[in-house]
């Protein structure tokens, strides 16, 4: 028992050490991310064997930061931490409403965040089961989501298409449309914010990320969101030299 406690304390110390290592310019952001409850959540996940070490950031945003984690057996994972202080709760409420999986009637910000994280985990599970290329969901707790690390064996994360356009845009786009069709027709979800910022280029294969706002197909706003997603893809991939149109994509996806 003492050895287990010592191991858990060592993991807790590793998580805290990541915060201490930040320089002064990062300390404010660090404090926003690693509040008391978040640290306790990370400690719990570490004690369960999900995380051994937290490394640097993969991405930073207003609502969430994605960090590289390392497991006990040395594997990389992605640790997505939603920030209570700076999240857009009106937006979250907008996407949570109309989803029969969530009957949320509260203005408590922390509870909204927890539902948002659960929603992303459930969406990833649903998409993966439908054959869509998304990060494998590992587990979630409170405002923390653990997912598969998309990158190389050295811990270098795959880049979004916005930063790393595909070598063959036509082929990449065809693969993306196959995923989009599965997304809509098999998973019965609409992404709602699909763009080259949240499509990773993993060895010339598209991997779709950031599905927390994705809504079920029978949500009243799903058609509007799908139209927006398609228009964004047309605009972005036309710039990459792909010949496509809204009508072509809509007919191919053809929500049933």
Secondary structure, 3 states (H helix, E strand, C coil): CHHHHHHHHHHHHHHHHHHHCCCHHHHHHHHHHCCHHHHHHHHHHHHCCCCCEEEEEEEECCCEEEEEEECCCCCEEEEEEECCCCCCHHHHHHHHCCCCCCCCCCCCHHHHHHHHHHHHHHHHHHHHHCCCCECCEEEEECCEEEEECCECCCCCECEECCCCCCCCHHHHHHHHHHHHHHHHHCCCEECCCCCCCCEEEECCEEEECCCCCCEECCCCCHHHHHHHHHHHHHHHHHHCCCCCCHHHHHHHHCCC
